[in-house]
Amino acid sequence: MLGLEWTLCGRLNQRRSLAVGNVQGRRRRAWLTRGRASSGEIGGREVDVMSDTGCEGVVVRKQLVDASQLTGECCLLLGKDNTALLAEKAVISLRTPFLSGEVKALCIPDTICDVIVGNVEGARSLEDPKMSVMVAHNSITGAHLGIRRTKDKVLSNFYWPGVDGDVTRYCRSCDVCQRTVKKGTVPRVPLEKVPLIDTPFKRVAIDLVGPINTPSEAGHRFILTLVDYATRFAEAVPLRKITTESVAEVLIDIYSRLGVPEEVLSDQETQFISDCMKEVCRLLGIKQKTTTPYHPMCNGLVERFNATLKTCLRRLCSEQPRQWHRYINPLLFAYREVPQEFTHFAPFKLLYGRTVRGPMHILRELWTKEIEGPDVKSTYEYDLNLRERLDDTLKIAREHFNDSDCEALPELGGWGSKESVIDLKYGDGLTLDQRKQLEEVAVTYSSIFSDRPGTASTEEHCIELTSSIPVRQCPYPVPYAMRQTLRE
């Protein structure tokens, strides 16, 4: 072969059915190893892998293939100088960042890289990652949650190179999220931590949302919300009226499904502290706890859920605002199936001891045709296994609770002070994203900078503006749905 290296390209000899090769010199090996090669495995052996989207198939170094893997078939490769090379076909087990599984590969003695992965028939298309993010974020069970929760939902079933950046860019450019997010609000830390609750539904927090300006088609104007302190399991029920009797009936319905709690924390609304509600709590053995007047931060768990509930409802029912009561159950499903920040577990997992089968699982089953069969166990074995899983899960969640509380305590010292001395240092006041952006700008325009201070030249420019009125609008990323229109 005259010491030349081969890789596939898109040129095809029309006279014969040939797999076409593009000849490259050895001088490019260092450039490929430095910038384009990745690590992979062939039959347990570590190899260098390169992706080439312009080729059709997979090329592998012949020395890495066993004789038993050869199929006996051959294929001709054609180079730039019309030099033909006969390559044998082999079935190899490949595991790379670009492709995994058993594939047919062409064996060549000398190649640019150990393995070159091209377009393989039957592999997932480039549209599949975008579809996964859309299902996890835009669907009614996605509820337009934030970047972290959308990323957790996608990574629970799928992975591809660059998944973090794809999810982050998609969520930041979502048109619905940009129109409904609150600007300029800074979250405050709590003044003191609440007691740690490690038993599901030992203490719950309840609150009322409303009156909602746009009543539902069925006449609902209020929402009763309930959040468990141990598992973060949430409930939300739409109401037409908020009398004590109607609120008590809804609470009894929730208790009949999830169990009667020992303590209920609420604000001092008349529906929660009336004589009727006190009698209901006395009959059920529930201890009532109320927050301080005009201090909703004491019941911050349910207040935070109320904010998430209202934001997601605005996004889901933006086209049909009077149908918001129909989106509550899908929204609750989306909230319950993703891990919470403090527990690091999904509320479904902490309450039922198993991972719920959601849209991402169904999407993976449709694509891979793989359905996990249930293990056949006796009732005693299932009960024992469930108890062990719940104990281990709650133990880990309790550790995360303690770690999160310890991290939040040092920030309580300066809360609420009117004046404070700020000791600014070089590099302070910038987030990680801002620092990364500055580094990228400095690298991109490094040619205009000098190592010696004061040597850069300056010029005066006169810029004529179309209007003297200042623009006070914030720049927003262009949504995916509008990018094609802007290009046209």
FIBA-353287 format. One line per 2 residues: number of its first residue (from 0); their letters; for each residue x, y, z of C-alpha. Coordinates in nm, 2 decimals, always signed. Last residue first. Example, Ala and Ser with C-alpha at 12.3 -4.5 7.8 and 13.67 -1.06 7.14 Angstrom:
1) sa) +1.37:-0.11:+0.71; +1.23:-0.45:+0.78
//
This chain:
487) er) -3.49:+3.24:+0.57; -3.24:+3.22:+0.86
485) lt) -3.49:+3.40:+1.09; -3.76:+3.15:+1.00
483) qr) -3.53:+2.85:+1.07; -3.44:+2.99:+1.41
481) ma) -3.80:+3.05:+1.52; -3.88:+2.70:+1.65
479) yp) -3.54:+2.66:+1.82; -3.60:+2.97:+2.03
477) vp) -3.36:+3.26:+1.98; -3.17:+3.33:+2.31
475) yp) -3.30:+3.64:+2.49; -3.14:+3.98:+2.51
473) cq) -3.30:+4.20:+2.78; -3.49:+4.50:+2.67
471) rv) -3.39:+4.85:+2.77; -3.31:+5.00:+2.43
469) pi) -3.21:+5.36:+2.47; -3.40:+5.62:+2.26
467) ss) -3.15:+5.81:+2.05; -3.27:+5.63:+1.73
465) tl) -3.10:+5.50:+1.42; -2.76:+5.53:+1.58
463) ei) -2.46:+5.69:+1.41; -2.13:+5.55:+1.54
461) ch) -1.82:+5.77:+1.55; -1.51:+5.57:+1.61
459) ee) -1.19:+5.68:+1.79; -0.89:+5.46:+1.76
457) ts) -0.68:+5.28:+2.03; -0.34:+5.12:+2.01
455) at) -0.24:+4.83:+2.23; +0.11:+4.86:+2.39
453) gp) +0.01:+4.96:+2.74; +0.06:+4.63:+2.90
451) rd) +0.31:+4.39:+2.74; +0.18:+4.04:+2.65
449) sf) -0.03:+4.19:+2.37; -0.39:+4.13:+2.28
447) is) -0.53:+4.15:+1.92; -0.43:+3.80:+1.83
445) sy) -0.60:+3.65:+2.14; -0.94:+3.73:+1.99
443) tv) -1.10:+3.38:+2.01; -0.90:+3.29:+2.32
441) av) -1.00:+3.60:+2.52; -1.36:+3.56:+2.41
439) ee) -1.37:+3.19:+2.52; -1.21:+3.28:+2.85
437) lq) -1.47:+3.56:+2.91; -1.75:+3.31:+2.83
435) kr) -1.61:+3.05:+3.07; -1.59:+3.31:+3.35
433) qd) -1.95:+3.41:+3.29; -2.07:+3.05:+3.29
431) lt) -1.88:+2.98:+3.62; -2.04:+3.28:+3.78
429) lg) -1.87:+3.61:+3.82; -1.87:+3.84:+4.13
427) dg) -1.52:+3.77:+4.23; -1.24:+3.74:+3.98
425) yk) -1.00:+3.98:+4.16; -1.12:+4.04:+4.51
423) ld) -1.41:+4.23:+4.65; -1.45:+4.25:+5.03
421) iv) -1.81:+4.36:+5.07; -1.89:+4.55:+5.39
419) se) -2.26:+4.50:+5.49; -2.55:+4.73:+5.52
417) ks) -2.92:+4.65:+5.57; -2.87:+4.31:+5.73
415) gw) -3.15:+4.07:+5.64; -2.94:+3.76:+5.59
413) gg) -2.57:+3.82:+5.69; -2.53:+3.52:+5.92
411) le) -2.76:+3.27:+5.75; -2.52:+3.17:+5.48
409) pl) -2.32:+2.94:+5.71; -2.63:+2.72:+5.77
407) ae) -2.70:+2.63:+5.41; -2.42:+2.38:+5.36
405) cd) -2.50:+2.20:+5.69; -2.86:+2.17:+5.59
403) sd) -2.78:+2.02:+5.25; -2.54:+1.76:+5.41
401) nf) -2.80:+1.66:+5.67; -3.07:+1.61:+5.41
399) he) -2.83:+1.42:+5.18; -2.77:+1.18:+5.47
397) ra) -3.14:+1.14:+5.53; -3.19:+1.06:+5.16
395) ik) -2.93:+0.79:+5.19; -3.10:+0.63:+5.49
393) lt) -3.44:+0.67:+5.32; -3.32:+0.48:+5.02
391) dd) -3.16:+0.20:+5.23; -3.47:+0.16:+5.44
389) lr) -3.70:+0.17:+5.14; -3.50:-0.09:+4.95
387) er) -3.48:-0.32:+5.25; -3.85:-0.30:+5.31
385) ln) -3.93:-0.37:+4.95; -3.71:-0.68:+4.95
383) ld) -3.88:-0.81:+5.26; -4.23:-0.75:+5.12
381) ye) -4.14:-0.91:+4.78; -3.98:-1.21:+4.95
379) yt) -4.29:-1.26:+5.17; -4.53:-1.22:+4.88
377) sk) -4.33:-1.47:+4.67; -4.12:-1.36:+4.39
375) vd) -4.12:-1.37:+4.01; -3.89:-1.10:+3.88
373) pg) -4.06:-0.87:+3.63; -3.95:-0.87:+3.27
371) ei) -3.77:-0.57:+3.14; -3.89:-0.47:+2.79
369) ek) -3.64:-0.41:+2.51; -3.77:-0.30:+2.17
367) tw) -3.48:-0.05:+2.16; -3.67:+0.25:+2.02
365) le) -4.02:+0.18:+2.16; -3.88:+0.07:+2.49
363) rl) -3.67:+0.38:+2.52; -3.97:+0.60:+2.45
361) ih) -4.18:+0.41:+2.71; -3.91:+0.46:+2.97
359) mp) -3.89:+0.83:+2.89; -4.27:+0.86:+2.91
357) gr) -4.29:+0.72:+3.26; -4.26:+0.38:+3.44
355) vt) -4.21:+0.47:+3.80; -3.89:+0.37:+3.98
353) rg) -3.95:+0.16:+4.28; -3.97:+0.19:+4.66
351) yl) -4.32:+0.34:+4.67; -4.28:+0.66:+4.87
349) lk) -3.91:+0.73:+4.83; -3.90:+0.63:+4.46
347) fp) -4.21:+0.82:+4.37; -4.07:+1.13:+4.54
345) af) -3.76:+1.10:+4.31; -3.43:+1.08:+4.49
343) ht) -3.14:+1.32:+4.55; -3.31:+1.41:+4.89
341) fe) -3.23:+1.78:+4.89; -3.25:+1.86:+4.52
339) qp) -3.54:+1.64:+4.43; -3.51:+1.36:+4.18
337) ve) -3.76:+1.36:+3.89; -4.07:+1.13:+3.89
335) ry) -4.29:+1.33:+4.13; -4.28:+1.67:+3.95
333) af) -4.36:+1.53:+3.61; -4.65:+1.32:+3.75
331) ll) -4.78:+1.62:+3.93; -4.78:+1.82:+3.60
329) pn) -4.97:+1.53:+3.43; -5.23:+1.55:+3.71
327) iy) -5.27:+1.93:+3.71; -5.30:+1.97:+3.33
325) rh) -5.68:+1.91:+3.31; -5.74:+2.19:+3.57
323) wq) -5.57:+2.44:+3.33; -5.83:+2.40:+3.06
321) rp) -5.95:+2.77:+3.07; -5.60:+2.89:+2.96
319) qe) -5.60:+2.69:+2.64; -5.29:+2.80:+2.44
317) sc) -5.08:+2.90:+2.75; -5.21:+2.59:+2.93
315) lr) -4.87:+2.41:+2.98; -4.66:+2.72:+3.04
313) rl) -4.90:+2.89:+3.28; -4.95:+2.56:+3.46
311) ct) -4.57:+2.51:+3.50; -4.53:+2.85:+3.66
309) kl) -4.83:+2.81:+3.89; -4.71:+2.47:+4.02
307) ta) -4.35:+2.57:+4.06; -4.46:+2.87:+4.27
305) nf) -4.69:+2.65:+4.47; -4.41:+2.40:+4.53
303) re) -4.20:+2.68:+4.68; -4.48:+2.78:+4.91
301) vl) -4.53:+2.42:+5.01; -4.17:+2.39:+5.13
299) gn) -4.15:+2.75:+5.26; -4.40:+2.71:+5.53
297) cm) -4.20:+2.93:+5.78; -4.12:+3.15:+5.48
295) ph) -4.49:+3.26:+5.48; -4.43:+3.51:+5.76
293) yp) -4.72:+3.75:+5.76; -4.87:+3.58:+6.07
291) tt) -4.64:+3.31:+6.22; -4.70:+2.96:+6.08
289) tk) -4.95:+2.71:+6.21; -4.92:+2.36:+6.35
287) qk) -5.21:+2.11:+6.39; -5.16:+1.77:+6.55
285) ig) -5.36:+1.50:+6.38; -5.54:+1.23:+6.57
283) ll) -5.80:+1.17:+6.31; -6.09:+1.28:+6.53
281) rc) -5.90:+1.57:+6.67; -5.80:+1.68:+6.31
279) ve) -6.16:+1.68:+6.20; -6.27:+1.87:+6.51
277) km) -6.00:+2.14:+6.45; -6.12:+2.16:+6.09
275) cd) -6.48:+2.23:+6.20; -6.37:+2.48:+6.47
273) si) -6.18:+2.68:+6.21; -5.80:+2.70:+6.19
271) fq) -5.74:+2.56:+5.84; -6.03:+2.72:+5.65
269) te) -5.98:+3.05:+5.84; -5.63:+3.10:+5.70
267) qd) -5.36:+3.08:+5.97; -5.09:+2.92:+5.76
265) sl) -5.04:+2.54:+5.75; -4.84:+2.26:+5.90
263) ve) -5.01:+1.93:+5.95; -4.87:+1.68:+6.20
261) ep) -4.92:+1.30:+6.25; -5.02:+1.23:+5.89
259) vg) -5.31:+1.00:+5.79; -5.22:+0.77:+5.51
257) lr) -5.16:+0.81:+5.13; -5.49:+0.71:+4.97
255) sy) -5.74:+0.77:+5.25; -5.54:+1.08:+5.36
253) id) -5.59:+1.24:+5.02; -5.97:+1.19:+5.03
251) il) -5.97:+1.32:+5.39; -5.79:+1.63:+5.27
249) ve) -6.04:+1.68:+4.99; -6.34:+1.65:+5.23
247) av) -6.18:+1.89:+5.48; -6.13:+2.16:+5.21
245) se) -6.49:+2.13:+5.10; -6.62:+2.15:+5.46
243) tt) -6.40:+2.45:+5.55; -6.52:+2.65:+5.25
241) ik) -6.28:+2.69:+4.97; -6.50:+2.69:+4.66
239) rl) -6.46:+2.55:+4.31; -6.16:+2.35:+4.40
237) pv) -5.86:+2.20:+4.20; -5.66:+1.93:+4.39
235) ae) -5.28:+1.93:+4.41; -5.06:+1.66:+4.58
233) af) -4.69:+1.65:+4.63; -4.44:+1.39:+4.75
231) rt) -4.13:+1.57:+4.89; -4.04:+1.23:+5.05
229) ay) -3.99:+1.34:+5.41; -4.17:+1.68:+5.43
227) dv) -4.48:+1.57:+5.24; -4.64:+1.84:+5.02
225) lt) -5.01:+1.93:+5.00; -5.17:+2.18:+4.77
223) li) -5.54:+2.29:+4.75; -5.61:+2.47:+4.42
221) fr) -5.86:+2.75:+4.37; -6.08:+2.90:+4.10
219) hg) -6.24:+2.59:+3.95; -6.56:+2.65:+3.75
217) ae) -6.55:+2.35:+3.52; -6.40:+2.55:+3.23
215) sp) -6.13:+2.67:+3.46; -6.14:+3.01:+3.62
213) tn) -5.90:+3.28:+3.48; -5.80:+3.51:+3.76
211) ip) -5.71:+3.23:+4.00; -5.83:+3.29:+4.35
209) gv) -5.60:+3.14:+4.44; -5.36:+2.88:+4.58
207) ld) -5.44:+2.72:+4.91; -5.18:+2.56:+5.15
205) ia) -5.08:+2.24:+5.31; -4.76:+2.11:+5.47
203) vr) -4.72:+1.74:+5.57; -4.55:+1.58:+5.87
201) kf) -4.53:+1.21:+5.94; -4.62:+1.14:+5.58
199) pt) -4.31:+0.94:+5.50; -4.08:+0.91:+5.81
197) di) -3.74:+1.08:+5.80; -3.85:+1.44:+5.91
195) lp) -3.55:+1.67:+5.99; -3.66:+1.97:+6.20
193) vk) -3.68:+2.29:+6.00; -3.37:+2.49:+5.93
191) el) -3.33:+2.85:+6.03; -3.36:+3.19:+5.86
189) pv) -3.44:+3.03:+5.52; -3.23:+3.13:+5.22
187) rp) -3.36:+3.40:+4.99; -3.42:+3.36:+4.62
185) vt) -3.33:+3.66:+4.40; -3.60:+3.78:+4.17
183) gk) -3.49:+4.00:+3.87; -3.69:+3.83:+3.60
181) kv) -3.97:+3.58:+3.66; -4.00:+3.31:+3.40
179) tr) -4.32:+3.30:+3.19; -4.22:+3.43:+2.84
177) qc) -3.87:+3.28:+2.85; -4.01:+2.94:+2.96
175) vd) -4.26:+2.93:+2.67; -4.00:+3.02:+2.41
173) cs) -3.75:+2.76:+2.52; -3.40:+2.89:+2.44
171) rc) -3.26:+2.84:+2.79; -3.41:+2.49:+2.81
169) yr) -3.27:+2.38:+2.47; -2.92:+2.53:+2.54
167) tv) -2.90:+2.35:+2.88; -3.03:+2.02:+2.74
165) dg) -2.79:+2.02:+2.45; -2.49:+2.13:+2.67
163) dv) -2.55:+1.85:+2.92; -2.61:+1.58:+2.64
161) gp) -2.28:+1.66:+2.47; -2.20:+1.30:+2.38
159) wy) -2.51:+1.09:+2.40; -2.70:+0.94:+2.69
157) fn) -3.06:+0.81:+2.75; -3.28:+0.66:+3.01
155) sl) -3.24:+0.84:+3.35; -3.01:+1.09:+3.17
153) vk) -3.31:+1.26:+3.01; -3.51:+1.30:+3.33
151) dk) -3.20:+1.42:+3.52; -3.13:+1.68:+3.25
149) tr) -3.49:+1.81:+3.26; -3.46:+1.84:+3.64
147) ri) -3.13:+2.03:+3.62; -3.24:+2.26:+3.34
145) gl) -3.57:+2.36:+3.49; -3.91:+2.21:+3.44
143) ha) -4.12:+2.28:+3.13; -4.41:+2.06:+3.25
141) gt) -4.24:+1.74:+3.13; -4.55:+1.53:+3.17
139) is) -4.74:+1.78:+2.95; -4.46:+1.75:+2.69
137) nh) -4.21:+2.03:+2.64; -3.92:+1.93:+2.87
135) av) -3.86:+1.55:+2.87; -4.04:+1.49:+2.54
133) mv) -3.85:+1.78:+2.37; -3.52:+1.66:+2.51
131) sm) -3.57:+1.31:+2.38; -3.68:+1.44:+2.04
129) kp) -3.36:+1.65:+2.01; -3.15:+1.35:+2.10
127) de) -3.34:+1.14:+1.83; -3.29:+1.40:+1.54
125) ls) -2.93:+1.30:+1.49; -3.04:+0.95:+1.37
123) ra) -3.02:+0.63:+1.57; -2.82:+0.35:+1.42
121) ge) -2.99:+0.10:+1.18; -2.74:+0.15:+0.89
119) vn) -2.41:+0.27:+1.02; -2.28:+0.62:+0.93
117) gv) -1.91:+0.63:+1.00; -1.69:+0.50:+1.28
115) iv) -1.31:+0.48:+1.23; -1.13:+0.23:+1.46
113) dc) -0.76:+0.20:+1.53; -0.69:+0.54:+1.37
111) it) -0.54:+0.66:+1.05; -0.54:+0.31:+0.91
109) dp) -0.29:+0.03:+0.82; -0.38:-0.34:+0.79
107) ic) -0.75:-0.28:+0.68; -1.04:-0.48:+0.81
105) la) -1.39:-0.35:+0.71; -1.65:-0.37:+0.98
103) kv) -1.99:-0.54:+1.04; -2.14:-0.43:+1.37
101) eg) -2.21:-0.57:+1.71; -2.30:-0.31:+1.97
99) sl) -2.20:+0.05:+2.06; -2.16:+0.36:+1.85
97) fp) -2.03:+0.71:+1.89; -1.88:+0.71:+2.25
95) tr) -1.74:+0.37:+2.17; -1.81:+0.00:+2.24
93) ls) -1.77:-0.24:+1.95; -1.82:-0.61:+1.93
91) iv) -1.69:-0.71:+1.59; -1.83:-0.89:+1.28
89) ak) -1.56:-0.90:+1.01; -1.53:-0.80:+0.65
87) ea) -1.21:-0.83:+0.45; -1.06:-0.54:+0.26
85) ll) -0.93:-0.55:-0.09; -0.75:-0.22:-0.18
83) at) -0.79:-0.02:-0.50; -0.57:+0.27:-0.59
81) nd) -0.78:+0.53:-0.78; -0.54:+0.81:-0.67
79) kg) -0.79:+0.93:-0.41; -0.84:+0.58:-0.28
77) ll) -1.09:+0.30:-0.37; -1.18:+0.03:-0.13
75) lc) -1.29:-0.31:-0.25; -1.50:-0.54:-0.03
73) ce) -1.45:-0.90:+0.09; -1.67:-1.16:+0.26
71) gt) -1.53:-1.46:+0.45; -1.71:-1.35:+0.77
69) lq) -1.40:-1.28:+0.98; -1.46:-1.29:+1.36
67) sa) -1.28:-1.63:+1.41; -0.96:-1.49:+1.26
65) dv) -0.94:-1.24:+1.54; -0.96:-0.86:+1.47
63) lq) -0.72:-0.60:+1.63; -0.44:-0.66:+1.37
61) kr) -0.69:-0.57:+1.09; -0.73:-0.21:+1.21
59) vv) -1.10:-0.13:+1.19; -1.32:+0.06:+0.94
57) vg) -1.69:+0.11:+1.01; -1.97:+0.19:+0.76
55) ec) -2.06:+0.48:+0.53; -1.83:+0.77:+0.55
53) gt) -1.89:+1.15:+0.57; -1.98:+1.15:+0.94
51) ds) -1.63:+1.04:+1.03; -1.59:+0.96:+1.40
49) mv) -1.25:+0.85:+1.54; -1.17:+0.57:+1.79
47) dv) -0.85:+0.48:+1.97; -0.85:+0.13:+2.12
45) er) -0.89:-0.03:+2.46; -0.93:-0.41:+2.45
43) gg) -1.24:-0.56:+2.60; -1.37:-0.71:+2.27
41) ie) -1.31:-0.39:+2.09; -1.32:-0.09:+2.33
39) gs) -1.32:+0.29:+2.30; -1.12:+0.60:+2.36
37) sa) -1.15:+0.92:+2.15; -0.95:+1.06:+1.86
35) rg) -1.03:+1.41:+1.71; -0.79:+1.67:+1.85
33) rt) -0.45:+1.55:+1.95; -0.46:+1.20:+1.81
31) lw) -0.59:+1.33:+1.48; -0.32:+1.60:+1.44
29) ar) -0.05:+1.36:+1.53; -0.17:+1.11:+1.27
27) rr) -0.19:+1.37:+0.99; +0.17:+1.32:+0.87
25) rg) +0.09:+0.95:+0.80; -0.08:+1.05:+0.47
23) qv) -0.44:+1.02:+0.39; -0.60:+0.81:+0.11
21) ng) -0.98:+0.83:+0.09; -1.16:+0.50:+0.06
19) va) -1.47:+0.39:-0.13; -1.68:+0.09:-0.06
17) ls) -1.73:-0.05:-0.41; -2.03:-0.17:-0.61
15) rr) -1.88:-0.13:-0.96; -1.91:+0.11:-1.25
13) qn) -2.05:+0.39:-1.03; -1.73:+0.44:-0.82
11) lr) -1.85:+0.61:-0.51; -1.71:+0.92:-0.33
9) gc) -1.85:+0.97:+0.03; -1.54:+0.89:+0.22
7) lt) -1.40:+0.59:+0.41; -1.05:+0.59:+0.57
5) we) -0.71:+0.46:+0.45; -0.35:+0.51:+0.55
3) lg) -0.06:+0.50:+0.30; +0.26:+0.31:+0.36
1) lm) +0.31:+0.22:-0.01; +0.00:+0.00:+0.00
//
